[in-house]
Amino acid sequence: MRYVEEIANLSMADAEEAGGKGANMGEMVRADLPVPLGFVVLRDSYLESMSASGVADELNAAHREAMLHAGDPGRFEEMCAAMKALVHKAGMSDEVRERILAAYRTMGPDCFVAVRSSATGEDGADASFAGMNETYTNIRGEADLIDAVQNCWASLFGPRVVAYRASRGFSADPAMAVVVQQMIA
């Protein structure tokens, strides 16, 4: 499976796997625009990690249930917190972790990076998830990078994001790609 891809190798044809942000970054590179060095942790990395840990079905069922309770703030927020905790409990599959770290190491020793969520399968004419999921800046080091990617994944289940998904009638199980780019001073 393809878990990680350099930004320069992506195009809009990869939007389902790389998300809108990741795919657009690839297009910007193709247009010779100045884009910081980086890579995208593709959607399959999230899906594989949740599946390998055995939480995918539980997480997706909890998400469908939470969407039904978006109008009940107390219970809804508890459900979202439980889903985020489940993502953190799942962690990351060894193969995904190794591919992310291999891509990070090509950027230089302890490079400072931005770790940015890139929605897959949700942005369109009727909805935009821009700015809803988490972004982390000035991340440095392998452990912090892995934590930031997992935090991006967990942000799929923040109350604001799940409520928005429910308000738009989205029924698909959510997934996410993550853009990792060198920080520019």
Salt bridges, closest charged atoms under 4 A:
GLU5 OE1 - ARG2 NE 3.71
ASP14 OD1 - ARG2 NH2 3.41
GLU16 OE2 - ARG43 NH1 2.96
GLU17 OE2 - ARG43 NH2 3.10
GLU65 OE2 - HIS69 NE2 2.81
GLU65 OE2 - ARG75 NH2 3.72
GLU95 OE2 - ARG99 NH2 2.50
GLU122 OE2 - ARG165 NE 2.73
GLU142 OE2 - ARG105 NE 2.68
ASP173 OD1 - ARG64 NH1 2.77
